[in-house]
Each structure stands twice: as structure tokens, then as C-alpha cells.
Amino acid sequence: MSDKVPKAVEAKLEGTSCKYALIVFLDAKDAFIDFTCPNHADFLTELRDWKRKVWPSLMRSQVRLFIKEPGAIKELHINE
């Protein structure tokens, strides 16, 4: 997997004022913001719930996950 953030992910985040966000990059072409949060604690709570409810349905897809936090966009790797 590439360490570079895809342009579709960067474009999806342009103009957003959210501090924290989970971005799903699906099938190497479509990016969408799954959820946003105003602070880190809320983000971690939402991410825990998202992993339990949504992640199982995406595990078989070609998907990359990204986290937007203040000053950075990082790829998220979920080990299951």
C-alpha cells in the first residue's frame, strides 16, 4: 500500500472545518467522510463504535481509511 494520501481524500477535505474526521477511500477512486468530531475524545468514541458496527461490512472491500486530525492526514490500519 502506498503511504501517500490520495488526491480524492485531500479534495474531499478541502474547505472543511472539522478538526477530526474518518475518511473512507473505497475502490481506489471514491472518498467520503464517514464522520467528524470536534475533539479527540469524541473521535475515539465514535471510531470505536464505527469499528464495531461498520468495519465488518467493509472488510472484504478494497478500502483504505484515513484520519484527519489538526495538521495531518494519516492512514489508519485496522488489524482484525
PDB file of N, CA, C and O in Angstrom:
ATOM      1  N   MET A   1       0.834  -1.185   0.000  1.00  0.00           N
ATOM      2  CA  MET A   1       0.000   0.000   0.000  1.00  0.00           C
ATOM      3  C   MET A   1       0.871   1.238   0.000  1.00  0.00           C
ATOM      4  O   MET A   1       1.952   1.266   0.589  1.00  0.00           O
ATOM      5  N   SER A   2       0.391   2.220  -0.650  1.00  0.00           N
ATOM      6  CA  SER A   2       1.110   3.479  -0.729  1.00  0.00           C
ATOM      7  C   SER A   2       0.946   4.270   0.564  1.00  0.00           C
ATOM      8  O   SER A   2      -0.102   4.235   1.208  1.00  0.00           O
ATOM      9  N   ASP A   3       2.013   4.987   0.925  1.00  0.00           N
ATOM     10  CA  ASP A   3       1.944   5.849   2.103  1.00  0.00           C
ATOM     11  C   ASP A   3       1.397   7.227   1.749  1.00  0.00           C
ATOM     12  O   ASP A   3       1.109   8.029   2.637  1.00  0.00           O
ATOM     13  N   LYS A   4       1.255   7.501   0.470  1.00  0.00           N
ATOM     14  CA  LYS A   4       0.796   8.807   0.026  1.00  0.00           C
ATOM     15  C   LYS A   4      -0.723   8.920   0.168  1.00  0.00           C
ATOM     16  O   LYS A   4      -1.461   7.972  -0.100  1.00  0.00           O
ATOM     17  N   VAL A   5      -1.166  10.096   0.594  1.00  0.00           N
ATOM     18  CA  VAL A   5      -2.601  10.342   0.722  1.00  0.00           C
ATOM     19  C   VAL A   5      -3.171  10.585  -0.670  1.00  0.00           C
ATOM     20  O   VAL A   5      -2.691  11.473  -1.375  1.00  0.00           O
ATOM     21  N   PRO A   6      -4.184   9.818  -1.089  1.00  0.00           N
ATOM     22  CA  PRO A   6      -4.774  10.000  -2.417  1.00  0.00           C
ATOM     23  C   PRO A   6      -5.373  11.399  -2.586  1.00  0.00           C
ATOM     24  O   PRO A   6      -5.879  11.993  -1.634  1.00  0.00           O
ATOM     25  N   LYS A   7      -5.304  11.904  -3.811  1.00  0.00           N
ATOM     26  CA  LYS A   7      -5.840  13.234  -4.111  1.00  0.00           C
ATOM     27  C   LYS A   7      -7.334  13.326  -3.825  1.00  0.00           C
ATOM     28  O   LYS A   7      -7.818  14.386  -3.429  1.00  0.00           O
ATOM     29  N   ALA A   8      -8.066  12.242  -4.016  1.00  0.00           N
ATOM     30  CA  ALA A   8      -9.512  12.255  -3.743  1.00  0.00           C
ATOM     31  C   ALA A   8      -9.789  12.497  -2.261  1.00  0.00           C
ATOM     32  O   ALA A   8     -10.774  13.145  -1.908  1.00  0.00           O
ATOM     33  N   VAL A   9      -8.923  11.980  -1.399  1.00  0.00           N
ATOM     34  CA  VAL A   9      -9.080  12.193   0.036  1.00  0.00           C
ATOM     35  C   VAL A   9      -8.788  13.649   0.372  1.00  0.00           C
ATOM     36  O   VAL A   9      -9.545  14.285   1.106  1.00  0.00           O
ATOM     37  N   GLU A  10      -7.692  14.175  -0.164  1.00  0.00           N
ATOM     38  CA  GLU A  10      -7.350  15.580   0.074  1.00  0.00           C
ATOM     39  C   GLU A  10      -8.443  16.501  -0.443  1.00  0.00           C
ATOM     40  O   GLU A  10      -8.809  17.475   0.216  1.00  0.00           O
ATOM     41  N   ALA A  11      -8.966  16.189  -1.630  1.00  0.00           N
ATOM     42  CA  ALA A  11     -10.015  17.026  -2.216  1.00  0.00           C
ATOM     43  C   ALA A  11     -11.284  17.000  -1.372  1.00  0.00           C
ATOM     44  O   ALA A  11     -11.950  18.024  -1.220  1.00  0.00           O
ATOM     45  N   LYS A  12     -11.619  15.846  -0.829  1.00  0.00           N
ATOM     46  CA  LYS A  12     -12.820  15.729  -0.005  1.00  0.00           C
ATOM     47  C   LYS A  12     -12.709  16.601   1.251  1.00  0.00           C
ATOM     48  O   LYS A  12     -13.715  17.109   1.747  1.00  0.00           O
ATOM     49  N   LEU A  13     -11.503  16.770   1.753  1.00  0.00           N
ATOM     50  CA  LEU A  13     -11.301  17.542   2.978  1.00  0.00           C
ATOM     51  C   LEU A  13     -11.125  19.042   2.736  1.00  0.00           C
ATOM     52  O   LEU A  13     -11.178  19.833   3.679  1.00  0.00           O
ATOM     53  N   GLU A  14     -10.918  19.432   1.487  1.00  0.00           N
ATOM     54  CA  GLU A  14     -10.747  20.851   1.193  1.00  0.00           C
ATOM     55  C   GLU A  14     -11.981  21.623   1.618  1.00  0.00           C
ATOM     56  O   GLU A  14     -13.109  21.244   1.305  1.00  0.00           O
ATOM     57  N   GLY A  15     -11.750  22.701   2.328  1.00  0.00           N
ATOM     58  CA  GLY A  15     -12.847  23.568   2.732  1.00  0.00           C
ATOM     59  C   GLY A  15     -13.634  23.102   3.935  1.00  0.00           C
ATOM     60  O   GLY A  15     -14.576  23.780   4.347  1.00  0.00           O
ATOM     61  N   THR A  16     -13.278  21.960   4.514  1.00  0.00           N
ATOM     62  CA  THR A  16     -13.982  21.508   5.713  1.00  0.00           C
ATOM     63  C   THR A  16     -13.308  22.103   6.941  1.00  0.00           C
ATOM     64  O   THR A  16     -12.091  22.285   6.971  1.00  0.00           O
ATOM     65  N   SER A  17     -14.099  22.395   7.928  1.00  0.00           N
ATOM     66  CA  SER A  17     -13.553  22.998   9.146  1.00  0.00           C
ATOM     67  C   SER A  17     -13.470  22.001  10.304  1.00  0.00           C
ATOM     68  O   SER A  17     -13.178  22.388  11.436  1.00  0.00           O
ATOM     69  N   CYS A  18     -13.721  20.741  10.028  1.00  0.00           N
ATOM     70  CA  CYS A  18     -13.703  19.743  11.097  1.00  0.00           C
ATOM     71  C   CYS A  18     -12.279  19.538  11.608  1.00  0.00           C
ATOM     72  O   CYS A  18     -11.313  19.609  10.848  1.00  0.00           O
ATOM     73  N   LYS A  19     -12.173  19.283  12.901  1.00  0.00           N
ATOM     74  CA  LYS A  19     -10.855  19.013  13.488  1.00  0.00           C
ATOM     75  C   LYS A  19     -10.457  17.558  13.313  1.00  0.00           C
ATOM     76  O   LYS A  19      -9.299  17.253  13.026  1.00  0.00           O
ATOM     77  N   TYR A  20     -11.412  16.670  13.485  1.00  0.00           N
ATOM     78  CA  TYR A  20     -11.164  15.233  13.374  1.00  0.00           C
ATOM     79  C   TYR A  20     -12.190  14.617  12.440  1.00  0.00           C
ATOM     80  O   TYR A  20     -13.373  14.955  12.495  1.00  0.00           O
ATOM     81  N   ALA A  21     -11.731  13.706  11.577  1.00  0.00           N
ATOM     82  CA  ALA A  21     -12.648  13.055  10.642  1.00  0.00           C
ATOM     83  C   ALA A  21     -12.109  11.683  10.259  1.00  0.00           C
ATOM     84  O   ALA A  21     -10.900  11.449  10.257  1.00  0.00           O
ATOM     85  N   LEU A  22     -13.027  10.789   9.936  1.00  0.00           N
ATOM     86  CA  LEU A  22     -12.670   9.494   9.359  1.00  0.00           C
ATOM     87  C   LEU A  22     -13.086   9.540   7.898  1.00  0.00           C
ATOM     88  O   LEU A  22     -14.251   9.777   7.579  1.00  0.00           O
ATOM     89  N   ILE A  23     -12.127   9.312   7.020  1.00  0.00           N
ATOM     90  CA  ILE A  23     -12.385   9.333   5.580  1.00  0.00           C
ATOM     91  C   ILE A  23     -12.197   7.920   5.043  1.00  0.00           C
ATOM     92  O   ILE A  23     -11.176   7.281   5.298  1.00  0.00           O
ATOM     93  N   VAL A  24     -13.172   7.445   4.310  1.00  0.00           N
ATOM     94  CA  VAL A  24     -13.118   6.126   3.691  1.00  0.00           C
ATOM     95  C   VAL A  24     -12.799   6.324   2.209  1.00  0.00           C
ATOM     96  O   VAL A  24     -13.487   7.072   1.514  1.00  0.00           O
ATOM     97  N   PHE A  25     -11.757   5.652   1.733  1.00  0.00           N
ATOM     98  CA  PHE A  25     -11.352   5.694   0.325  1.00  0.00           C
ATOM     99  C   PHE A  25     -11.671   4.317  -0.246  1.00  0.00           C
ATOM    100  O   PHE A  25     -10.980   3.339   0.041  1.00  0.00           O
ATOM    101  N   LEU A  26     -12.714   4.252  -1.047  1.00  0.00           N
ATOM    102  CA  LEU A  26     -13.285   2.983  -1.491  1.00  0.00           C
ATOM    103  C   LEU A  26     -12.973   2.702  -2.951  1.00  0.00           C
ATOM    104  O   LEU A  26     -13.113   3.577  -3.806  1.00  0.00           O
ATOM    105  N   ASP A  27     -12.555   1.492  -3.228  1.00  0.00           N
ATOM    106  CA  ASP A  27     -12.291   1.018  -4.582  1.00  0.00           C
ATOM    107  C   ASP A  27     -11.294   1.889  -5.338  1.00  0.00           C
ATOM    108  O   ASP A  27     -11.381   2.026  -6.558  1.00  0.00           O
ATOM    109  N   ALA A  28     -10.354   2.474  -4.614  1.00  0.00           N
ATOM    110  CA  ALA A  28      -9.270   3.274  -5.189  1.00  0.00           C
ATOM    111  C   ALA A  28      -9.754   4.447  -6.033  1.00  0.00           C
ATOM    112  O   ALA A  28      -9.034   4.913  -6.917  1.00  0.00           O
ATOM    113  N   LYS A  29     -10.988   4.937  -5.764  1.00  0.00           N
ATOM    114  CA  LYS A  29     -11.455   6.085  -6.544  1.00  0.00           C
ATOM    115  C   LYS A  29     -12.388   7.012  -5.773  1.00  0.00           C
ATOM    116  O   LYS A  29     -12.343   8.224  -5.983  1.00  0.00           O
ATOM    117  N   ASP A  30     -13.224   6.489  -4.896  1.00  0.00           N
ATOM    118  CA  ASP A  30     -14.215   7.313  -4.211  1.00  0.00           C
ATOM    119  C   ASP A  30     -13.837   7.528  -2.756  1.00  0.00           C
ATOM    120  O   ASP A  30     -13.533   6.581  -2.030  1.00  0.00           O
ATOM    121  N   ALA A  31     -13.863   8.792  -2.341  1.00  0.00           N
ATOM    122  CA  ALA A  31     -13.589   9.122  -0.949  1.00  0.00           C
ATOM    123  C   ALA A  31     -14.828   9.775  -0.357  1.00  0.00           C
ATOM    124  O   ALA A  31     -15.499  10.573  -1.011  1.00  0.00           O
ATOM    125  N   PHE A  32     -15.119   9.425   0.891  1.00  0.00           N
ATOM    126  CA  PHE A  32     -16.203  10.109   1.577  1.00  0.00           C
ATOM    127  C   PHE A  32     -15.882  10.214   3.060  1.00  0.00           C
ATOM    128  O   PHE A  32     -15.195   9.367   3.630  1.00  0.00           O
ATOM    129  N   ILE A  33     -16.396  11.273   3.666  1.00  0.00           N
ATOM    130  CA  ILE A  33     -16.200  11.491   5.088  1.00  0.00           C
ATOM    131  C   ILE A  33     -17.291  10.725   5.818  1.00  0.00           C
ATOM    132  O   ILE A  33     -18.477  11.012   5.657  1.00  0.00           O
ATOM    133  N   ASP A  34     -16.889   9.757   6.613  1.00  0.00           N
ATOM    134  CA  ASP A  34     -17.863   8.933   7.321  1.00  0.00           C
ATOM    135  C   ASP A  34     -18.394   9.648   8.552  1.00  0.00           C
ATOM    136  O   ASP A  34     -19.601   9.647   8.795  1.00  0.00           O
ATOM    137  N   PHE A  35     -17.506  10.259   9.334  1.00  0.00           N
ATOM    138  CA  PHE A  35     -17.964  11.050  10.478  1.00  0.00           C
ATOM    139  C   PHE A  35     -16.905  12.076  10.854  1.00  0.00           C
ATOM    140  O   PHE A  35     -15.729  11.923  10.524  1.00  0.00           O
ATOM    141  N   THR A  36     -17.335  13.117  11.544  1.00  0.00           N
ATOM    142  CA  THR A  36     -16.441  14.161  12.046  1.00  0.00           C
ATOM    143  C   THR A  36     -16.721  14.371  13.528  1.00  0.00           C
ATOM    144  O   THR A  36     -17.804  14.058  14.023  1.00  0.00           O
ATOM    145  N   CYS A  37     -15.732  14.902  14.218  1.00  0.00           N
ATOM    146  CA  CYS A  37     -15.867  15.193  15.650  1.00  0.00           C
ATOM    147  C   CYS A  37     -15.083  16.454  15.983  1.00  0.00           C
ATOM    148  O   CYS A  37     -14.071  16.752  15.348  1.00  0.00           O
ATOM    149  N   PRO A  38     -15.554  17.192  16.981  1.00  0.00           N
ATOM    150  CA  PRO A  38     -14.875  18.424  17.353  1.00  0.00           C
ATOM    151  C   PRO A  38     -13.645  18.219  18.241  1.00  0.00           C
ATOM    152  O   PRO A  38     -12.798  19.107  18.340  1.00  0.00           O
ATOM    153  N   ASN A  39     -13.545  17.054  18.887  1.00  0.00           N
ATOM    154  CA  ASN A  39     -12.380  16.832  19.761  1.00  0.00           C
ATOM    155  C   ASN A  39     -11.941  15.374  19.721  1.00  0.00           C
ATOM    156  O   ASN A  39     -12.671  14.497  19.258  1.00  0.00           O
ATOM    157  N   HIS A  40     -10.734  15.140  20.217  1.00  0.00           N
ATOM    158  CA  HIS A  40     -10.115  13.826  20.124  1.00  0.00           C
ATOM    159  C   HIS A  40     -10.869  12.760  20.910  1.00  0.00           C
ATOM    160  O   HIS A  40     -11.019  11.634  20.434  1.00  0.00           O
ATOM    161  N   ALA A  41     -11.338  13.092  22.088  1.00  0.00           N
ATOM    162  CA  ALA A  41     -12.058  12.108  22.909  1.00  0.00           C
ATOM    163  C   ALA A  41     -13.326  11.619  22.212  1.00  0.00           C
ATOM    164  O   ALA A  41     -13.594  10.418  22.174  1.00  0.00           O
ATOM    165  N   ASP A  42     -14.099  12.544  21.664  1.00  0.00           N
ATOM    166  CA  ASP A  42     -15.306  12.150  20.920  1.00  0.00           C
ATOM    167  C   ASP A  42     -14.955  11.324  19.694  1.00  0.00           C
ATOM    168  O   ASP A  42     -15.659  10.372  19.357  1.00  0.00           O
ATOM    169  N   PHE A  43     -13.851  11.694  19.021  1.00  0.00           N
ATOM    170  CA  PHE A  43     -13.422  10.949  17.836  1.00  0.00           C
ATOM    171  C   PHE A  43     -13.108   9.500  18.191  1.00  0.00           C
ATOM    172  O   PHE A  43     -13.524   8.584  17.482  1.00  0.00           O
ATOM    173  N   LEU A  44     -12.381   9.289  19.276  1.00  0.00           N
ATOM    174  CA  LEU A  44     -12.041   7.918  19.677  1.00  0.00           C
ATOM    175  C   LEU A  44     -13.281   7.099  20.022  1.00  0.00           C
ATOM    176  O   LEU A  44     -13.345   5.908  19.715  1.00  0.00           O
ATOM    177  N   THR A  45     -14.257   7.726  20.654  1.00  0.00           N
ATOM    178  CA  THR A  45     -15.511   7.037  20.975  1.00  0.00           C
ATOM    179  C   THR A  45     -16.251   6.661  19.703  1.00  0.00           C
ATOM    180  O   THR A  45     -16.711   5.529  19.557  1.00  0.00           O
ATOM    181  N   GLU A  46     -16.365   7.614  18.778  1.00  0.00           N
ATOM    182  CA  GLU A  46     -17.044   7.345  17.501  1.00  0.00           C
ATOM    183  C   GLU A  46     -16.313   6.263  16.707  1.00  0.00           C
ATOM    184  O   GLU A  46     -16.947   5.397  16.103  1.00  0.00           O
ATOM    185  N   LEU A  47     -14.984   6.312  16.708  1.00  0.00           N
ATOM    186  CA  LEU A  47     -14.194   5.330  15.963  1.00  0.00           C
ATOM    187  C   LEU A  47     -14.391   3.928  16.537  1.00  0.00           C
ATOM    188  O   LEU A  47     -14.510   2.961  15.785  1.00  0.00           O
ATOM    189  N   ARG A  48     -14.425   3.815  17.853  1.00  0.00           N
ATOM    190  CA  ARG A  48     -14.660   2.506  18.483  1.00  0.00           C
ATOM    191  C   ARG A  48     -16.014   1.938  18.038  1.00  0.00           C
ATOM    192  O   ARG A  48     -16.114   0.763  17.684  1.00  0.00           O
ATOM    193  N   ASP A  49     -17.049   2.778  18.060  1.00  0.00           N
ATOM    194  CA  ASP A  49     -18.376   2.330  17.638  1.00  0.00           C
ATOM    195  C   ASP A  49     -18.398   2.012  16.150  1.00  0.00           C
ATOM    196  O   ASP A  49     -19.021   1.032  15.739  1.00  0.00           O
ATOM    197  N   TRP A  50     -17.730   2.822  15.337  1.00  0.00           N
ATOM    198  CA  TRP A  50     -17.668   2.612  13.885  1.00  0.00           C
ATOM    199  C   TRP A  50     -17.004   1.273  13.582  1.00  0.00           C
ATOM    200  O   TRP A  50     -17.483   0.521  12.734  1.00  0.00           O
ATOM    201  N   LYS A  51     -15.907   0.973  14.268  1.00  0.00           N
ATOM    202  CA  LYS A  51     -15.204  -0.294  14.031  1.00  0.00           C
ATOM    203  C   LYS A  51     -16.091  -1.492  14.348  1.00  0.00           C
ATOM    204  O   LYS A  51     -16.007  -2.527  13.686  1.00  0.00           O
ATOM    205  N   ARG A  52     -16.926  -1.351  15.346  1.00  0.00           N
ATOM    206  CA  ARG A  52     -17.808  -2.459  15.734  1.00  0.00           C
ATOM    207  C   ARG A  52     -18.980  -2.605  14.774  1.00  0.00           C
ATOM    208  O   ARG A  52     -19.367  -3.727  14.447  1.00  0.00           O
ATOM    209  N   LYS A  53     -19.557  -1.490  14.314  1.00  0.00           N
ATOM    210  CA  LYS A  53     -20.775  -1.530  13.504  1.00  0.00           C
ATOM    211  C   LYS A  53     -20.530  -1.538  11.999  1.00  0.00           C
ATOM    212  O   LYS A  53     -21.204  -2.267  11.272  1.00  0.00           O
ATOM    213  N   VAL A  54     -19.581  -0.742  11.522  1.00  0.00           N
ATOM    214  CA  VAL A  54     -19.413  -0.532  10.077  1.00  0.00           C
ATOM    215  C   VAL A  54     -18.258  -1.328   9.491  1.00  0.00           C
ATOM    216  O   VAL A  54     -18.385  -1.885   8.401  1.00  0.00           O
ATOM    217  N   TRP A  55     -17.145  -1.389  10.190  1.00  0.00           N
ATOM    218  CA  TRP A  55     -15.959  -2.042   9.641  1.00  0.00           C
ATOM    219  C   TRP A  55     -16.205  -3.467   9.139  1.00  0.00           C
ATOM    220  O   TRP A  55     -15.687  -3.818   8.079  1.00  0.00           O
ATOM    221  N   PRO A  56     -16.965  -4.299   9.843  1.00  0.00           N
ATOM    222  CA  PRO A  56     -17.182  -5.665   9.330  1.00  0.00           C
ATOM    223  C   PRO A  56     -17.779  -5.701   7.919  1.00  0.00           C
ATOM    224  O   PRO A  56     -17.489  -6.621   7.155  1.00  0.00           O
ATOM    225  N   SER A  57     -18.595  -4.729   7.568  1.00  0.00           N
ATOM    226  CA  SER A  57     -19.197  -4.719   6.234  1.00  0.00           C
ATOM    227  C   SER A  57     -18.223  -4.235   5.159  1.00  0.00           C
ATOM    228  O   SER A  57     -18.470  -4.437   3.970  1.00  0.00           O
ATOM    229  N   LEU A  58     -17.132  -3.604   5.556  1.00  0.00           N
ATOM    230  CA  LEU A  58     -16.156  -3.093   4.587  1.00  0.00           C
ATOM    231  C   LEU A  58     -14.920  -3.971   4.461  1.00  0.00           C
ATOM    232  O   LEU A  58     -14.116  -3.777   3.549  1.00  0.00           O
ATOM    233  N   MET A  59     -14.758  -4.923   5.351  1.00  0.00           N
ATOM    234  CA  MET A  59     -13.532  -5.720   5.404  1.00  0.00           C
ATOM    235  C   MET A  59     -13.209  -6.430   4.096  1.00  0.00           C
ATOM    236  O   MET A  59     -12.036  -6.628   3.780  1.00  0.00           O
ATOM    237  N   ARG A  60     -14.199  -6.807   3.348  1.00  0.00           N
ATOM    238  CA  ARG A  60     -13.946  -7.537   2.099  1.00  0.00           C
ATOM    239  C   ARG A  60     -13.790  -6.618   0.902  1.00  0.00           C
ATOM    240  O   ARG A  60     -13.488  -7.081  -0.198  1.00  0.00           O
ATOM    241  N   SER A  61     -13.990  -5.341   1.097  1.00  0.00           N
ATOM    242  CA  SER A  61     -13.852  -4.369   0.016  1.00  0.00           C
ATOM    243  C   SER A  61     -12.414  -3.891  -0.084  1.00  0.00           C
ATOM    244  O   SER A  61     -11.616  -4.045   0.841  1.00  0.00           O
ATOM    245  N   GLN A  62     -12.112  -3.308  -1.228  1.00  0.00           N
ATOM    246  CA  GLN A  62     -10.824  -2.649  -1.384  1.00  0.00           C
ATOM    247  C   GLN A  62     -10.981  -1.260  -0.777  1.00  0.00           C
ATOM    248  O   GLN A  62     -11.491  -0.345  -1.423  1.00  0.00           O
ATOM    249  N   VAL A  63     -10.544  -1.114   0.455  1.00  0.00           N
ATOM    250  CA  VAL A  63     -10.791   0.118   1.191  1.00  0.00           C
ATOM    251  C   VAL A  63      -9.531   0.548   1.931  1.00  0.00           C
ATOM    252  O   VAL A  63      -8.780  -0.274   2.456  1.00  0.00           O
ATOM    253  N   ARG A  64      -9.325   1.853   1.958  1.00  0.00           N
ATOM    254  CA  ARG A  64      -8.278   2.465   2.777  1.00  0.00           C
ATOM    255  C   ARG A  64      -8.957   3.497   3.657  1.00  0.00           C
ATOM    256  O   ARG A  64      -9.885   4.182   3.227  1.00  0.00           O
ATOM    257  N   LEU A  65      -8.489   3.605   4.888  1.00  0.00           N
ATOM    258  CA  LEU A  65      -9.076   4.537   5.843  1.00  0.00           C
ATOM    259  C   LEU A  65      -8.060   5.611   6.187  1.00  0.00           C
ATOM    260  O   LEU A  65      -6.866   5.343   6.319  1.00  0.00           O
ATOM    261  N   PHE A  66      -8.557   6.832   6.330  1.00  0.00           N
ATOM    262  CA  PHE A  66      -7.694   7.947   6.684  1.00  0.00           C
ATOM    263  C   PHE A  66      -8.318   8.721   7.831  1.00  0.00           C
ATOM    264  O   PHE A  66      -9.539   8.840   7.931  1.00  0.00           O
ATOM    265  N   ILE A  67      -7.465   9.241   8.688  1.00  0.00           N
ATOM    266  CA  ILE A  67      -7.892  10.082   9.795  1.00  0.00           C
ATOM    267  C   ILE A  67      -7.371  11.480   9.550  1.00  0.00           C
ATOM    268  O   ILE A  67      -6.184  11.676   9.291  1.00  0.00           O
ATOM    269  N   LYS A  68      -8.255  12.443   9.632  1.00  0.00           N
ATOM    270  CA  LYS A  68      -7.855  13.844   9.591  1.00  0.00           C
ATOM    271  C   LYS A  68      -7.824  14.329  11.018  1.00  0.00           C
ATOM    272  O   LYS A  68      -8.810  14.220  11.748  1.00  0.00           O
ATOM    273  N   GLU A  69      -6.681  14.867  11.414  1.00  0.00           N
ATOM    274  CA  GLU A  69      -6.533  15.479  12.722  1.00  0.00           C
ATOM    275  C   GLU A  69      -5.857  16.822  12.500  1.00  0.00           C
ATOM    276  O   GLU A  69      -5.328  17.061  11.414  1.00  0.00           O
ATOM    277  N   PRO A  70      -5.856  17.693  13.476  1.00  0.00           N
ATOM    278  CA  PRO A  70      -5.258  19.006  13.260  1.00  0.00           C
ATOM    279  C   PRO A  70      -3.823  18.909  12.730  1.00  0.00           C
ATOM    280  O   PRO A  70      -2.933  18.378  13.394  1.00  0.00           O
ATOM    281  N   GLY A  71      -3.626  19.431  11.533  1.00  0.00           N
ATOM    282  CA  GLY A  71      -2.298  19.465  10.937  1.00  0.00           C
ATOM    283  C   GLY A  71      -1.850  18.240  10.179  1.00  0.00           C
ATOM    284  O   GLY A  71      -0.728  18.223   9.673  1.00  0.00           O
ATOM    285  N   ALA A  72      -2.678  17.207  10.074  1.00  0.00           N
ATOM    286  CA  ALA A  72      -2.227  15.985   9.415  1.00  0.00           C
ATOM    287  C   ALA A  72      -3.384  15.141   8.896  1.00  0.00           C
ATOM    288  O   ALA A  72      -4.506  15.199   9.398  1.00  0.00           O
ATOM    289  N   ILE A  73      -3.066  14.356   7.873  1.00  0.00           N
ATOM    290  CA  ILE A  73      -3.959  13.297   7.390  1.00  0.00           C
ATOM    291  C   ILE A  73      -3.113  12.031   7.416  1.00  0.00           C
ATOM    292  O   ILE A  73      -2.054  11.966   6.792  1.00  0.00           O
ATOM    293  N   LYS A  74      -3.591  11.028   8.144  1.00  0.00           N
ATOM    294  CA  LYS A  74      -2.828   9.789   8.309  1.00  0.00           C
ATOM    295  C   LYS A  74      -3.691   8.597   7.896  1.00  0.00           C
ATOM    296  O   LYS A  74      -4.909   8.594   8.072  1.00  0.00           O
ATOM    297  N   GLU A  75      -3.022   7.592   7.346  1.00  0.00           N
ATOM    298  CA  GLU A  75      -3.728   6.364   7.015  1.00  0.00           C
ATOM    299  C   GLU A  75      -3.916   5.525   8.279  1.00  0.00           C
ATOM    300  O   GLU A  75      -3.010   5.407   9.104  1.00  0.00           O
ATOM    301  N   LEU A  76      -5.098   4.952   8.411  1.00  0.00           N
ATOM    302  CA  LEU A  76      -5.434   4.113   9.555  1.00  0.00           C
ATOM    303  C   LEU A  76      -5.410   2.657   9.118  1.00  0.00           C
ATOM    304  O   LEU A  76      -6.027   2.292   8.117  1.00  0.00           O
ATOM    305  N   HIS A  77      -4.707   1.837   9.858  1.00  0.00           N
ATOM    306  CA  HIS A  77      -4.658   0.393   9.590  1.00  0.00           C
ATOM    307  C   HIS A  77      -5.340  -0.312  10.748  1.00  0.00           C
ATOM    308  O   HIS A  77      -4.933  -0.160  11.900  1.00  0.00           O
ATOM    309  N   ILE A  78      -6.373  -1.080  10.446  1.00  0.00           N
ATOM    310  CA  ILE A  78      -7.108  -1.822  11.465  1.00  0.00           C
ATOM    311  C   ILE A  78      -6.704  -3.287  11.356  1.00  0.00           C
ATOM    312  O   ILE A  78      -6.878  -3.913  10.311  1.00  0.00           O
ATOM    313  N   ASN A  79      -6.174  -3.816  12.424  1.00  0.00           N
ATOM    314  CA  ASN A  79      -5.755  -5.223  12.465  1.00  0.00           C
ATOM    315  C   ASN A  79      -6.870  -6.036  13.095  1.00  0.00           C
ATOM    316  O   ASN A  79      -7.188  -5.859  14.271  1.00  0.00           O
ATOM    317  N   GLU A  80      -7.458  -6.920  12.321  1.00  0.00           N
ATOM    318  CA  GLU A  80      -8.545  -7.770  12.820  1.00  0.00           C
ATOM    319  C   GLU A  80      -8.297  -9.180  12.383  1.00  0.00           C
ATOM    320  O   GLU A  80      -9.088 -10.071  12.692  1.00  0.00           O
TER     321      GLU A  80
END
